[in-house]
Every structure is written in C-alpha cells, then in structure tokens.
C-alpha cells in the first residue's frame, strides 16, 4: 500500500501560522508577524537567542512568558534508526520531527540543516521564521512537536525510496516580543498527516522529500 504525495500542499502544520509545505513545491503560508513589525523598539542589550548546550545536571525548562526555553535536550538518533529495517525507518522519521521541534524551542537550526531534504524551499522559509523569532531578545513559546504514530509498509519504490506516514502533533505557538509582550498566539492546530520519503545509502537514512498524505 502506498500513499499519494502532494508536494506543494501543507505537509506539516506548525501552529497554523508557520506551515512547512511540500519540499518540492511552493512556499509556506503566512509565516506570522514579522519581527520588525512585532517589536517596535529592540532592546538595548538583547539576550542570547539560542539555548545553551545542556549538561547532564541541567534541568529542562520549556519556554514561557518569562523567557525562552532552557537546557532543551538535544535529539539523539536511536541505534535502530541506523538500520535499513521497518523499525529503523519509522524511528528515523520520528527523529526527523524531533529535530525540527528542537529548532522551534531553541532557535538553533544547525541539526535540522543536516537532515532537511535537498532543495526544500519550505524548509528555508520555516528556518527563517525560527531564526528571526529567536533574535534581538525575541523568543517562541510552545510549538513543540510530537509524533504519536509513524508507520511504513517498508516497500521500496522503483526509485529506491521508502514512504513513512507520520502523524504530527504540535502545541500552540506564541510569538514573544523582546519586552515580554505577546505579538501573536496561534490556536491549537489539528494533527497533520505527513509523508516522509526516505533513502537508505551508506548505512544511513536521509530524507529526500516531505509532503502531505492524500488518499
């Protein structure tokens, strides 16, 4: 069984305002209020925008109205996600979305850039929004992604790719100005059905395309 892939449609609804569209298609929907218009006067001494590297003794603190997230756990690729198996493909798909979630919480897109599909226009747009809202003292509250279900029939297509269907849930997202006021809050979006296309080469999985499930 295979699913249809709609490249240009919304594949991952990240809090409604920031939508990750299919990687081979169009740009996301309205990415939210721009930082320039959301913050009239930037702070004289902006606070760091990226969470520090967590240490074993550090305590994770989600972002809230008082400030950005702290000591966000860095996603770790599970050992099973390194294997060319059904379990490995599903584990890698879950890991992929945990990396995107980490970017939303911290503003650090370095790991996401290592796993994003090549030529993903929508990914560039999403990264722009994330980086902008984690700069000049601004931050994001919420937006954490979880993947209740990741499933694949593990049938290799003619092009050598595997399809993994992923249910993605995201917490409501609030855009915070440097002065602590809320620029915008997006309502809870329904869970999204996403289709991650994976290749397995050289002993590792890579994402080649992301789209929404149709049919």
Secondary structure in CASP SS format (residue, H / E / C, confidence):
PFRMAT SS
TARGET T0000
AUTHOR 0000-0000-0000
METHOD secondary structure of the structure
MODEL  1
X C 1.00
X C 1.00
X C 1.00
X E 1.00
X E 1.00
X E 1.00
X C 1.00
X C 1.00
X C 1.00
X E 1.00
X E 1.00
X E 1.00
X E 1.00
X E 1.00
X C 1.00
X C 1.00
X C 1.00
X E 1.00
X E 1.00
X E 1.00
X E 1.00
X C 1.00
X C 1.00
X C 1.00
X C 1.00
X C 1.00
X C 1.00
X C 1.00
X C 1.00
X C 1.00
X C 1.00
X C 1.00
X C 1.00
X C 1.00
X H 1.00
X H 1.00
X H 1.00
X H 1.00
X C 1.00
X C 1.00
X C 1.00
X C 1.00
X C 1.00
X C 1.00
X C 1.00
X C 1.00
X C 1.00
X C 1.00
X C 1.00
X C 1.00
X C 1.00
X C 1.00
X C 1.00
X C 1.00
X C 1.00
X C 1.00
X C 1.00
X C 1.00
X C 1.00
X C 1.00
X E 1.00
X C 1.00
X C 1.00
X E 1.00
X C 1.00
X C 1.00
X E 1.00
X C 1.00
X C 1.00
X E 1.00
X C 1.00
X C 1.00
X C 1.00
X C 1.00
X C 1.00
X C 1.00
X C 1.00
X C 1.00
X H 1.00
X H 1.00
X H 1.00
X H 1.00
X C 1.00
X C 1.00
X C 1.00
X H 1.00
X H 1.00
X H 1.00
X H 1.00
X H 1.00
X H 1.00
X H 1.00
X H 1.00
X H 1.00
X H 1.00
X H 1.00
X H 1.00
X H 1.00
X H 1.00
X H 1.00
X H 1.00
X H 1.00
X H 1.00
X H 1.00
X H 1.00
X H 1.00
X C 1.00
X C 1.00
X C 1.00
X H 1.00
X H 1.00
X H 1.00
X H 1.00
X H 1.00
X H 1.00
X C 1.00
X C 1.00
X C 1.00
X C 1.00
X C 1.00
X H 1.00
X H 1.00
X H 1.00
X H 1.00
X H 1.00
X H 1.00
X H 1.00
X H 1.00
X H 1.00
X H 1.00
X H 1.00
X H 1.00
X C 1.00
X C 1.00
X C 1.00
X C 1.00
X C 1.00
X C 1.00
X E 1.00
X E 1.00
X E 1.00
X E 1.00
X C 1.00
X C 1.00
X E 1.00
X E 1.00
X E 1.00
X E 1.00
X E 1.00
X E 1.00
X E 1.00
X C 1.00
X C 1.00
X C 1.00
X C 1.00
X C 1.00
X C 1.00
X C 1.00
X C 1.00
X C 1.00
X C 1.00
X E 1.00
X E 1.00
X E 1.00
X E 1.00
X E 1.00
X E 1.00
X E 1.00
X E 1.00
X E 1.00
X C 1.00
X C 1.00
X E 1.00
X E 1.00
X E 1.00
X E 1.00
X C 1.00
X C 1.00
X C 1.00
X C 1.00
X C 1.00
X E 1.00
X E 1.00
X E 1.00
X E 1.00
X C 1.00
X C 1.00
X C 1.00
X C 1.00
X C 1.00
X C 1.00
X E 1.00
X E 1.00
X E 1.00
X E 1.00
X E 1.00
X E 1.00
X E 1.00
X E 1.00
X E 1.00
X E 1.00
X C 1.00
X C 1.00
X E 1.00
X E 1.00
X E 1.00
X E 1.00
X E 1.00
X E 1.00
X E 1.00
X E 1.00
X E 1.00
X E 1.00
X E 1.00
X C 1.00
END
